[in-house]
C-alpha cells in the first residue's frame, strides 16, 4: 500500500501571497510496516511543497511544548 495523507488543516503562510502550511496524518510513510506520522508541509506558492517534516505521534507532545516555548 502506498502512503496516504489526510490533511486536517491548511493555514495561510504569513508573508506570502499564496503560501500554505498544511498539517495532516501520513499513513505508512516508510512502507507497510511503518507507523503513521504527523506531516507538516510548507508551500510558498500554494501548490508545490517546498519543505516538509514528519513527526512520530510519540514525539508530538514534546514538539508542541518546544513550539510553545518559542512563542513566549
mmCIF file of the N, C-alpha and C atoms, coordinates in Angstrom:
data_MODEL
# 
_entry.id   MODEL 
# 
loop_
_atom_site.group_PDB 
_atom_site.id 
_atom_site.type_symbol 
_atom_site.label_atom_id 
_atom_site.label_alt_id 
_atom_site.label_comp_id 
_atom_site.label_asym_id 
_atom_site.label_entity_id 
_atom_site.label_seq_id 
_atom_site.pdbx_PDB_ins_code 
_atom_site.Cartn_x 
_atom_site.Cartn_y 
_atom_site.Cartn_z 
_atom_site.occupancy 
_atom_site.B_iso_or_equiv 
_atom_site.pdbx_formal_charge 
_atom_site.auth_seq_id 
_atom_site.auth_comp_id 
_atom_site.auth_asym_id 
_atom_site.auth_atom_id 
_atom_site.pdbx_PDB_model_num 
ATOM 1   N N  . UNK A 1 1  ? 0.841  -1.186 0.000  1.00 0.00 ? 1  UNK A N  1 
ATOM 2   C CA . UNK A 1 1  ? 0.000  0.000  0.000  1.00 0.00 ? 1  UNK A CA 1 
ATOM 3   C C  . UNK A 1 1  ? 0.880  1.241  0.000  1.00 0.00 ? 1  UNK A C  1 
ATOM 4   N N  . UNK A 1 2  ? 0.503  2.221  -0.768 1.00 0.00 ? 2  UNK A N  1 
ATOM 5   C CA . UNK A 1 2  ? 1.228  3.482  -0.832 1.00 0.00 ? 2  UNK A CA 1 
ATOM 6   C C  . UNK A 1 2  ? 0.851  4.383  0.335  1.00 0.00 ? 2  UNK A C  1 
ATOM 7   N N  . UNK A 1 3  ? 1.757  5.284  0.658  1.00 0.00 ? 3  UNK A N  1 
ATOM 8   C CA . UNK A 1 3  ? 1.461  6.288  1.693  1.00 0.00 ? 3  UNK A CA 1 
ATOM 9   C C  . UNK A 1 3  ? 0.241  7.096  1.285  1.00 0.00 ? 3  UNK A C  1 
ATOM 10  N N  . UNK A 1 4  ? -0.529 7.479  2.272  1.00 0.00 ? 4  UNK A N  1 
ATOM 11  C CA . UNK A 1 4  ? -1.720 8.285  2.028  1.00 0.00 ? 4  UNK A CA 1 
ATOM 12  C C  . UNK A 1 4  ? -1.761 9.397  3.060  1.00 0.00 ? 4  UNK A C  1 
ATOM 13  N N  . UNK A 1 5  ? -2.049 10.614 2.612  1.00 0.00 ? 5  UNK A N  1 
ATOM 14  C CA . UNK A 1 5  ? -2.098 11.735 3.556  1.00 0.00 ? 5  UNK A CA 1 
ATOM 15  C C  . UNK A 1 5  ? -3.519 12.248 3.708  1.00 0.00 ? 5  UNK A C  1 
ATOM 16  N N  . UNK A 1 6  ? -3.872 12.518 4.947  1.00 0.00 ? 6  UNK A N  1 
ATOM 17  C CA . UNK A 1 6  ? -5.172 13.118 5.268  1.00 0.00 ? 6  UNK A CA 1 
ATOM 18  C C  . UNK A 1 6  ? -4.881 14.494 5.856  1.00 0.00 ? 6  UNK A C  1 
ATOM 19  N N  . UNK A 1 7  ? -5.133 15.545 5.078  1.00 0.00 ? 7  UNK A N  1 
ATOM 20  C CA . UNK A 1 7  ? -4.903 16.912 5.537  1.00 0.00 ? 7  UNK A CA 1 
ATOM 21  C C  . UNK A 1 7  ? -6.020 17.307 6.499  1.00 0.00 ? 7  UNK A C  1 
ATOM 22  N N  . UNK A 1 8  ? -5.643 17.788 7.684  1.00 0.00 ? 8  UNK A N  1 
ATOM 23  C CA . UNK A 1 8  ? -6.645 18.195 8.673  1.00 0.00 ? 8  UNK A CA 1 
ATOM 24  C C  . UNK A 1 8  ? -6.738 19.711 8.808  1.00 0.00 ? 8  UNK A C  1 
ATOM 25  N N  . UNK A 1 9  ? -5.683 20.435 8.355  1.00 0.00 ? 9  UNK A N  1 
ATOM 26  C CA . UNK A 1 9  ? -5.709 21.890 8.483  1.00 0.00 ? 9  UNK A CA 1 
ATOM 27  C C  . UNK A 1 9  ? -4.758 22.511 7.474  1.00 0.00 ? 9  UNK A C  1 
ATOM 28  N N  . UNK A 1 10 ? -5.220 23.571 6.819  1.00 0.00 ? 10 UNK A N  1 
ATOM 29  C CA . UNK A 1 10 ? -4.367 24.389 5.972  1.00 0.00 ? 10 UNK A CA 1 
ATOM 30  C C  . UNK A 1 10 ? -4.402 25.809 6.519  1.00 0.00 ? 10 UNK A C  1 
ATOM 31  N N  . UNK A 1 11 ? -3.220 26.386 6.683  1.00 0.00 ? 11 UNK A N  1 
ATOM 32  C CA . UNK A 1 11 ? -3.075 27.713 7.276  1.00 0.00 ? 11 UNK A CA 1 
ATOM 33  C C  . UNK A 1 11 ? -2.347 28.595 6.274  1.00 0.00 ? 11 UNK A C  1 
ATOM 34  N N  . UNK A 1 12 ? -2.850 29.808 6.083  1.00 0.00 ? 12 UNK A N  1 
ATOM 35  C CA . UNK A 1 12 ? -2.182 30.753 5.187  1.00 0.00 ? 12 UNK A CA 1 
ATOM 36  C C  . UNK A 1 12 ? -0.797 31.057 5.745  1.00 0.00 ? 12 UNK A C  1 
ATOM 37  N N  . UNK A 1 13 ? 0.216  30.994 4.883  1.00 0.00 ? 13 UNK A N  1 
ATOM 38  C CA . UNK A 1 13 ? 1.591  31.270 5.282  1.00 0.00 ? 13 UNK A CA 1 
ATOM 39  C C  . UNK A 1 13 ? 1.826  32.771 5.315  1.00 0.00 ? 13 UNK A C  1 
ATOM 40  N N  . UNK A 1 14 ? 2.013  33.290 6.503  1.00 0.00 ? 14 UNK A N  1 
ATOM 41  C CA . UNK A 1 14 ? 2.223  34.719 6.684  1.00 0.00 ? 14 UNK A CA 1 
ATOM 42  C C  . UNK A 1 14 ? 3.430  35.197 5.869  1.00 0.00 ? 14 UNK A C  1 
ATOM 43  N N  . UNK A 1 15 ? 3.286  36.361 5.230  1.00 0.00 ? 15 UNK A N  1 
ATOM 44  C CA . UNK A 1 15 ? 4.372  36.926 4.450  1.00 0.00 ? 15 UNK A CA 1 
ATOM 45  C C  . UNK A 1 15 ? 4.447  36.427 3.021  1.00 0.00 ? 15 UNK A C  1 
ATOM 46  N N  . UNK A 1 16 ? 3.463  35.643 2.601  1.00 0.00 ? 16 UNK A N  1 
ATOM 47  C CA . UNK A 1 16 ? 3.432  35.144 1.225  1.00 0.00 ? 16 UNK A CA 1 
ATOM 48  C C  . UNK A 1 16 ? 2.072  35.470 0.605  1.00 0.00 ? 16 UNK A C  1 
ATOM 49  N N  . UNK A 1 17 ? 2.023  35.431 -0.714 1.00 0.00 ? 17 UNK A N  1 
ATOM 50  C CA . UNK A 1 17 ? 0.755  35.720 -1.395 1.00 0.00 ? 17 UNK A CA 1 
ATOM 51  C C  . UNK A 1 17 ? -0.161 34.500 -1.430 1.00 0.00 ? 17 UNK A C  1 
ATOM 52  N N  . UNK A 1 18 ? 0.405  33.318 -1.741 1.00 0.00 ? 18 UNK A N  1 
ATOM 53  C CA . UNK A 1 18 ? -0.406 32.112 -1.890 1.00 0.00 ? 18 UNK A CA 1 
ATOM 54  C C  . UNK A 1 18 ? 0.069  30.967 -1.003 1.00 0.00 ? 18 UNK A C  1 
ATOM 55  N N  . UNK A 1 19 ? 1.089  31.213 -0.185 1.00 0.00 ? 19 UNK A N  1 
ATOM 56  C CA . UNK A 1 19 ? 1.696  30.142 0.589  1.00 0.00 ? 19 UNK A CA 1 
ATOM 57  C C  . UNK A 1 19 ? 0.769  29.508 1.604  1.00 0.00 ? 19 UNK A C  1 
ATOM 58  N N  . UNK A 1 20 ? 1.015  28.217 1.872  1.00 0.00 ? 20 UNK A N  1 
ATOM 59  C CA . UNK A 1 20 ? 0.208  27.454 2.822  1.00 0.00 ? 20 UNK A CA 1 
ATOM 60  C C  . UNK A 1 20 ? 1.082  26.602 3.729  1.00 0.00 ? 20 UNK A C  1 
ATOM 61  N N  . UNK A 1 21 ? 0.605  26.418 4.942  1.00 0.00 ? 21 UNK A N  1 
ATOM 62  C CA . UNK A 1 21 ? 1.131  25.407 5.847  1.00 0.00 ? 21 UNK A CA 1 
ATOM 63  C C  . UNK A 1 21 ? 0.053  24.333 5.902  1.00 0.00 ? 21 UNK A C  1 
ATOM 64  N N  . UNK A 1 22 ? 0.399  23.114 5.520  1.00 0.00 ? 22 UNK A N  1 
ATOM 65  C CA . UNK A 1 22 ? -0.558 22.003 5.538  1.00 0.00 ? 22 UNK A CA 1 
ATOM 66  C C  . UNK A 1 22 ? -0.166 21.027 6.633  1.00 0.00 ? 22 UNK A C  1 
ATOM 67  N N  . UNK A 1 23 ? -1.136 20.667 7.464  1.00 0.00 ? 23 UNK A N  1 
ATOM 68  C CA . UNK A 1 23 ? -0.893 19.746 8.571  1.00 0.00 ? 23 UNK A CA 1 
ATOM 69  C C  . UNK A 1 23 ? -1.806 18.544 8.395  1.00 0.00 ? 23 UNK A C  1 
ATOM 70  N N  . UNK A 1 24 ? -1.212 17.354 8.476  1.00 0.00 ? 24 UNK A N  1 
ATOM 71  C CA . UNK A 1 24 ? -2.012 16.157 8.266  1.00 0.00 ? 24 UNK A CA 1 
ATOM 72  C C  . UNK A 1 24 ? -1.379 14.927 8.868  1.00 0.00 ? 24 UNK A C  1 
ATOM 73  N N  . UNK A 1 25 ? -2.027 13.802 8.619  1.00 0.00 ? 25 UNK A N  1 
ATOM 74  C CA . UNK A 1 25 ? -1.535 12.495 9.062  1.00 0.00 ? 25 UNK A CA 1 
ATOM 75  C C  . UNK A 1 25 ? -1.142 11.695 7.835  1.00 0.00 ? 25 UNK A C  1 
ATOM 76  N N  . UNK A 1 26 ? 0.100  11.237 7.819  1.00 0.00 ? 26 UNK A N  1 
ATOM 77  C CA . UNK A 1 26 ? 0.614  10.444 6.714  1.00 0.00 ? 26 UNK A CA 1 
ATOM 78  C C  . UNK A 1 26 ? 0.689  8.992  7.166  1.00 0.00 ? 26 UNK A C  1 
ATOM 79  N N  . UNK A 1 27 ? -0.057 8.136  6.495  1.00 0.00 ? 27 UNK A N  1 
ATOM 80  C CA . UNK A 1 27 ? -0.053 6.717  6.857  1.00 0.00 ? 27 UNK A CA 1 
ATOM 81  C C  . UNK A 1 27 ? 1.056  5.993  6.099  1.00 0.00 ? 27 UNK A C  1 
ATOM 82  N N  . UNK A 1 28 ? 1.681  5.062  6.770  1.00 0.00 ? 28 UNK A N  1 
ATOM 83  C CA . UNK A 1 28 ? 2.724  4.197  6.199  1.00 0.00 ? 28 UNK A CA 1 
ATOM 84  C C  . UNK A 1 28 ? 3.770  4.980  5.399  1.00 0.00 ? 28 UNK A C  1 
ATOM 85  N N  . UNK A 1 29 ? 4.405  5.983  6.027  1.00 0.00 ? 29 UNK A N  1 
ATOM 86  C CA . UNK A 1 29 ? 5.329  6.845  5.286  1.00 0.00 ? 29 UNK A CA 1 
ATOM 87  C C  . UNK A 1 29 ? 6.582  6.141  4.779  1.00 0.00 ? 29 UNK A C  1 
ATOM 88  N N  . UNK A 1 30 ? 6.978  5.058  5.440  1.00 0.00 ? 30 UNK A N  1 
ATOM 89  C CA . UNK A 1 30 ? 8.233  4.380  5.084  1.00 0.00 ? 30 UNK A CA 1 
ATOM 90  C C  . UNK A 1 30 ? 8.006  2.914  4.728  1.00 0.00 ? 30 UNK A C  1 
ATOM 91  N N  . UNK A 1 31 ? 6.797  2.599  4.261  1.00 0.00 ? 31 UNK A N  1 
ATOM 92  C CA . UNK A 1 31 ? 6.471  1.222  3.893  1.00 0.00 ? 31 UNK A CA 1 
ATOM 93  C C  . UNK A 1 31 ? 5.345  0.659  4.746  1.00 0.00 ? 31 UNK A C  1 
ATOM 94  N N  . UNK A 1 32 ? 4.907  -0.536 4.388  1.00 0.00 ? 32 UNK A N  1 
ATOM 95  C CA . UNK A 1 32 ? 3.729  -1.145 5.021  1.00 0.00 ? 32 UNK A CA 1 
ATOM 96  C C  . UNK A 1 32 ? 3.846  -1.368 6.522  1.00 0.00 ? 32 UNK A C  1 
ATOM 97  N N  . UNK A 1 33 ? 5.057  -1.490 7.038  1.00 0.00 ? 33 UNK A N  1 
ATOM 98  C CA . UNK A 1 33 ? 5.203  -1.774 8.470  1.00 0.00 ? 33 UNK A CA 1 
ATOM 99  C C  . UNK A 1 33 ? 5.450  -0.511 9.299  1.00 0.00 ? 33 UNK A C  1 
ATOM 100 N N  . UNK A 1 34 ? 5.525  0.647  8.668  1.00 0.00 ? 34 UNK A N  1 
ATOM 101 C CA . UNK A 1 34 ? 5.797  1.879  9.422  1.00 0.00 ? 34 UNK A CA 1 
ATOM 102 C C  . UNK A 1 34 ? 4.520  2.476  9.989  1.00 0.00 ? 34 UNK A C  1 
ATOM 103 N N  . UNK A 1 35 ? 4.679  3.148  11.121 1.00 0.00 ? 35 UNK A N  1 
ATOM 104 C CA . UNK A 1 35 ? 3.564  3.806  11.804 1.00 0.00 ? 35 UNK A CA 1 
ATOM 105 C C  . UNK A 1 35 ? 3.242  5.146  11.149 1.00 0.00 ? 35 UNK A C  1 
ATOM 106 N N  . UNK A 1 36 ? 2.005  5.584  11.292 1.00 0.00 ? 36 UNK A N  1 
ATOM 107 C CA . UNK A 1 36 ? 1.598  6.896  10.791 1.00 0.00 ? 36 UNK A CA 1 
ATOM 108 C C  . UNK A 1 36 ? 2.357  7.995  11.522 1.00 0.00 ? 36 UNK A C  1 
ATOM 109 N N  . UNK A 1 37 ? 2.555  9.116  10.834 1.00 0.00 ? 37 UNK A N  1 
ATOM 110 C CA . UNK A 1 37 ? 3.250  10.272 11.406 1.00 0.00 ? 37 UNK A CA 1 
ATOM 111 C C  . UNK A 1 37 ? 2.448  11.527 11.127 1.00 0.00 ? 37 UNK A C  1 
ATOM 112 N N  . UNK A 1 38 ? 2.744  12.579 11.904 1.00 0.00 ? 38 UNK A N  1 
ATOM 113 C CA . UNK A 1 38 ? 2.212  13.905 11.614 1.00 0.00 ? 38 UNK A CA 1 
ATOM 114 C C  . UNK A 1 38 ? 3.092  14.477 10.507 1.00 0.00 ? 38 UNK A C  1 
ATOM 115 N N  . UNK A 1 39 ? 2.471  15.041 9.492  1.00 0.00 ? 39 UNK A N  1 
ATOM 116 C CA . UNK A 1 39 ? 3.208  15.648 8.394  1.00 0.00 ? 39 UNK A CA 1 
ATOM 117 C C  . UNK A 1 39 ? 2.875  17.133 8.352  1.00 0.00 ? 39 UNK A C  1 
ATOM 118 N N  . UNK A 1 40 ? 3.920  17.956 8.339  1.00 0.00 ? 40 UNK A N  1 
ATOM 119 C CA . UNK A 1 40 ? 3.750  19.404 8.220  1.00 0.00 ? 40 UNK A CA 1 
ATOM 120 C C  . UNK A 1 40 ? 4.495  19.825 6.962  1.00 0.00 ? 40 UNK A C  1 
ATOM 121 N N  . UNK A 1 41 ? 3.768  20.415 6.029  1.00 0.00 ? 41 UNK A N  1 
ATOM 122 C CA . UNK A 1 41 ? 4.359  20.808 4.756  1.00 0.00 ? 41 UNK A CA 1 
ATOM 123 C C  . UNK A 1 41 ? 4.174  22.299 4.531  1.00 0.00 ? 41 UNK A C  1 
ATOM 124 N N  . UNK A 1 42 ? 5.169  22.923 3.918  1.00 0.00 ? 42 UNK A N  1 
ATOM 125 C CA . UNK A 1 42 ? 5.131  24.343 3.573  1.00 0.00 ? 42 UNK A CA 1 
ATOM 126 C C  . UNK A 1 42 ? 5.167  24.466 2.059  1.00 0.00 ? 42 UNK A C  1 
ATOM 127 N N  . UNK A 1 43 ? 4.252  25.235 1.531  1.00 0.00 ? 43 UNK A N  1 
ATOM 128 C CA . UNK A 1 43 ? 4.222  25.542 0.111  1.00 0.00 ? 43 UNK A CA 1 
ATOM 129 C C  . UNK A 1 43 ? 4.252  27.050 -0.048 1.00 0.00 ? 43 UNK A C  1 
ATOM 130 N N  . UNK A 1 44 ? 5.277  27.564 -0.709 1.00 0.00 ? 44 UNK A N  1 
ATOM 131 C CA . UNK A 1 44 ? 5.399  29.009 -0.882 1.00 0.00 ? 44 UNK A CA 1 
ATOM 132 C C  . UNK A 1 44 ? 4.415  29.557 -1.903 1.00 0.00 ? 44 UNK A C  1 
ATOM 133 N N  . UNK A 1 45 ? 4.034  28.711 -2.877 1.00 0.00 ? 45 UNK A N  1 
ATOM 134 C CA . UNK A 1 45 ? 3.117  29.161 -3.932 1.00 0.00 ? 45 UNK A CA 1 
ATOM 135 C C  . UNK A 1 45 ? 1.721  28.563 -3.791 1.00 0.00 ? 45 UNK A C  1 
ATOM 136 N N  . UNK A 1 46 ? 1.476  27.812 -2.718 1.00 0.00 ? 46 UNK A N  1 
ATOM 137 C CA . UNK A 1 46 ? 0.173  27.194 -2.504 1.00 0.00 ? 46 UNK A CA 1 
ATOM 138 C C  . UNK A 1 46 ? -0.035 25.928 -3.294 1.00 0.00 ? 46 UNK A C  1 
ATOM 139 N N  . UNK A 1 47 ? 1.019  25.469 -4.000 1.00 0.00 ? 47 UNK A N  1 
ATOM 140 C CA . UNK A 1 47 ? 0.880  24.281 -4.846 1.00 0.00 ? 47 UNK A CA 1 
ATOM 141 C C  . UNK A 1 47 ? 2.003  23.274 -4.573 1.00 0.00 ? 47 UNK A C  1 
ATOM 142 N N  . UNK A 1 48 ? 3.216  23.610 -4.966 1.00 0.00 ? 48 UNK A N  1 
ATOM 143 C CA . UNK A 1 48 ? 4.357  22.708 -4.824 1.00 0.00 ? 48 UNK A CA 1 
ATOM 144 C C  . UNK A 1 48 ? 4.921  22.780 -3.407 1.00 0.00 ? 48 UNK A C  1 
ATOM 145 N N  . UNK A 1 49 ? 5.230  21.613 -2.819 1.00 0.00 ? 49 UNK A N  1 
ATOM 146 C CA . UNK A 1 49 ? 5.770  21.560 -1.460 1.00 0.00 ? 49 UNK A CA 1 
ATOM 147 C C  . UNK A 1 49 ? 7.249  21.927 -1.495 1.00 0.00 ? 49 UNK A C  1 
ATOM 148 N N  . UNK A 1 50 ? 7.617  22.915 -0.683 1.00 0.00 ? 50 UNK A N  1 
ATOM 149 C CA . UNK A 1 50 ? 9.000  23.354 -0.601 1.00 0.00 ? 50 UNK A CA 1 
ATOM 150 C C  . UNK A 1 50 ? 9.740  22.715 0.575  1.00 0.00 ? 50 UNK A C  1 
ATOM 151 N N  . UNK A 1 51 ? 9.062  22.527 1.711  1.00 0.00 ? 51 UNK A N  1 
ATOM 152 C CA . UNK A 1 51 ? 9.656  21.880 2.882  1.00 0.00 ? 51 UNK A CA 1 
ATOM 153 C C  . UNK A 1 51 ? 8.595  20.998 3.526  1.00 0.00 ? 51 UNK A C  1 
ATOM 154 N N  . UNK A 1 52 ? 9.075  19.930 4.163  1.00 0.00 ? 52 UNK A N  1 
ATOM 155 C CA . UNK A 1 52 ? 8.153  19.106 4.943  1.00 0.00 ? 52 UNK A CA 1 
ATOM 156 C C  . UNK A 1 52 ? 8.911  18.426 6.070  1.00 0.00 ? 52 UNK A C  1 
ATOM 157 N N  . UNK A 1 53 ? 8.170  18.084 7.096  1.00 0.00 ? 53 UNK A N  1 
ATOM 158 C CA . UNK A 1 53 ? 8.731  17.371 8.243  1.00 0.00 ? 53 UNK A CA 1 
ATOM 159 C C  . UNK A 1 53 ? 7.724  16.303 8.663  1.00 0.00 ? 53 UNK A C  1 
ATOM 160 N N  . UNK A 1 54 ? 8.246  15.162 9.087  1.00 0.00 ? 54 UNK A N  1 
ATOM 161 C CA . UNK A 1 54 ? 7.414  14.082 9.609  1.00 0.00 ? 54 UNK A CA 1 
ATOM 162 C C  . UNK A 1 54 ? 7.766  13.888 11.076 1.00 0.00 ? 54 UNK A C  1 
ATOM 163 N N  . UNK A 1 55 ? 6.747  13.904 11.924 1.00 0.00 ? 55 UNK A N  1 
ATOM 164 C CA . UNK A 1 55 ? 6.942  13.781 13.364 1.00 0.00 ? 55 UNK A CA 1 
ATOM 165 C C  . UNK A 1 55 ? 6.164  12.560 13.857 1.00 0.00 ? 55 UNK A C  1 
ATOM 166 N N  . UNK A 1 56 ? 6.845  11.589 14.473 1.00 0.00 ? 56 UNK A N  1 
ATOM 167 C CA . UNK A 1 56 ? 6.118  10.458 15.053 1.00 0.00 ? 56 UNK A CA 1 
ATOM 168 C C  . UNK A 1 56 ? 5.139  10.961 16.116 1.00 0.00 ? 56 UNK A C  1 
ATOM 169 N N  . UNK A 1 57 ? 3.977  10.336 16.185 1.00 0.00 ? 57 UNK A N  1 
ATOM 170 C CA . UNK A 1 57 ? 2.971  10.749 17.168 1.00 0.00 ? 57 UNK A CA 1 
ATOM 171 C C  . UNK A 1 57 ? 3.517  10.688 18.596 1.00 0.00 ? 57 UNK A C  1 
ATOM 172 N N  . UNK A 1 58 ? 4.446  9.760  18.859 1.00 0.00 ? 58 UNK A N  1 
ATOM 173 C CA . UNK A 1 58 ? 5.026  9.636  20.195 1.00 0.00 ? 58 UNK A CA 1 
ATOM 174 C C  . UNK A 1 58 ? 5.841  10.872 20.578 1.00 0.00 ? 58 UNK A C  1 
ATOM 175 N N  . UNK A 1 59 ? 6.304  11.647 19.615 1.00 0.00 ? 59 UNK A N  1 
ATOM 176 C CA . UNK A 1 59 ? 7.099  12.855 19.885 1.00 0.00 ? 59 UNK A CA 1 
ATOM 177 C C  . UNK A 1 59 ? 6.275  14.135 19.846 1.00 0.00 ? 59 UNK A C  1 
ATOM 178 N N  . UNK A 1 60 ? 5.018  14.038 19.505 1.00 0.00 ? 60 UNK A N  1 
ATOM 179 C CA . UNK A 1 60 ? 4.200  15.216 19.269 1.00 0.00 ? 60 UNK A CA 1 
ATOM 180 C C  . UNK A 1 60 ? 4.062  16.119 20.492 1.00 0.00 ? 60 UNK A C  1 
ATOM 181 N N  . UNK A 1 61 ? 3.849  15.560 21.673 1.00 0.00 ? 61 UNK A N  1 
ATOM 182 C CA . UNK A 1 61 ? 3.705  16.379 22.879 1.00 0.00 ? 61 UNK A CA 1 
ATOM 183 C C  . UNK A 1 61 ? 4.963  17.206 23.143 1.00 0.00 ? 61 UNK A C  1 
ATOM 184 N N  . UNK A 1 62 ? 6.138  16.594 22.989 1.00 0.00 ? 62 UNK A N  1 
ATOM 185 C CA . UNK A 1 62 ? 7.385  17.324 23.216 1.00 0.00 ? 62 UNK A CA 1 
ATOM 186 C C  . UNK A 1 62 ? 7.591  18.412 22.169 1.00 0.00 ? 62 UNK A C  1 
ATOM 187 N N  . UNK A 1 63 ? 7.213  18.151 20.933 1.00 0.00 ? 63 UNK A N  1 
ATOM 188 C CA . UNK A 1 63 ? 7.334  19.160 19.878 1.00 0.00 ? 63 UNK A CA 1 
ATOM 189 C C  . UNK A 1 63 ? 6.403  20.338 20.164 1.00 0.00 ? 63 UNK A C  1 
ATOM 190 N N  . UNK A 1 64 ? 5.186  20.049 20.590 1.00 0.00 ? 64 UNK A N  1 
ATOM 191 C CA . UNK A 1 64 ? 4.239  21.110 20.929 1.00 0.00 ? 64 UNK A CA 1 
ATOM 192 C C  . UNK A 1 64 ? 4.772  21.960 22.073 1.00 0.00 ? 64 UNK A C  1 
ATOM 193 N N  . UNK A 1 65 ? 5.322  21.333 23.108 1.00 0.00 ? 65 UNK A N  1 
ATOM 194 C CA . UNK A 1 65 ? 5.901  22.086 24.227 1.00 0.00 ? 65 UNK A CA 1 
ATOM 195 C C  . UNK A 1 65 ? 7.047  22.980 23.756 1.00 0.00 ? 65 UNK A C  1 
ATOM 196 N N  . UNK A 1 66 ? 7.913  22.467 22.887 1.00 0.00 ? 66 UNK A N  1 
ATOM 197 C CA . UNK A 1 66 ? 9.027  23.261 22.380 1.00 0.00 ? 66 UNK A CA 1 
ATOM 198 C C  . UNK A 1 66 ? 8.520  24.452 21.571 1.00 0.00 ? 66 UNK A C  1 
ATOM 199 N N  . UNK A 1 67 ? 7.494  24.251 20.771 1.00 0.00 ? 67 UNK A N  1 
ATOM 200 C CA . UNK A 1 67 ? 6.912  25.351 19.992 1.00 0.00 ? 67 UNK A CA 1 
ATOM 201 C C  . UNK A 1 67 ? 6.289  26.396 20.897 1.00 0.00 ? 67 UNK A C  1 
ATOM 202 N N  . UNK A 1 68 ? 5.634  25.949 21.970 1.00 0.00 ? 68 UNK A N  1 
ATOM 203 C CA . UNK A 1 68 ? 5.058  26.902 22.917 1.00 0.00 ? 68 UNK A CA 1 
ATOM 204 C C  . UNK A 1 68 ? 6.139  27.709 23.613 1.00 0.00 ? 68 UNK A C  1 
ATOM 205 N N  . UNK A 1 69 ? 7.293  27.096 23.887 1.00 0.00 ? 69 UNK A N  1 
ATOM 206 C CA . UNK A 1 69 ? 8.418  27.820 24.482 1.00 0.00 ? 69 UNK A CA 1 
ATOM 207 C C  . UNK A 1 69 ? 8.920  28.905 23.531 1.00 0.00 ? 69 UNK A C  1 
ATOM 208 N N  . UNK A 1 70 ? 9.020  28.567 22.245 1.00 0.00 ? 70 UNK A N  1 
ATOM 209 C CA . UNK A 1 70 ? 9.472  29.538 21.251 1.00 0.00 ? 70 UNK A CA 1 
ATOM 210 C C  . UNK A 1 70 ? 8.517  30.716 21.132 1.00 0.00 ? 70 UNK A C  1 
ATOM 211 N N  . UNK A 1 71 ? 7.248  30.473 21.343 1.00 0.00 ? 71 UNK A N  1 
ATOM 212 C CA . UNK A 1 71 ? 6.230  31.523 21.197 1.00 0.00 ? 71 UNK A CA 1 
ATOM 213 C C  . UNK A 1 71 ? 6.300  32.546 22.321 1.00 0.00 ? 71 UNK A C  1 
ATOM 214 N N  . UNK A 1 72 ? 6.827  32.163 23.473 1.00 0.00 ? 72 UNK A N  1 
ATOM 215 C CA . UNK A 1 72 ? 6.874  33.062 24.642 1.00 0.00 ? 72 UNK A CA 1 
ATOM 216 C C  . UNK A 1 72 ? 7.714  34.276 24.412 1.00 0.00 ? 72 UNK A C  1 
# 
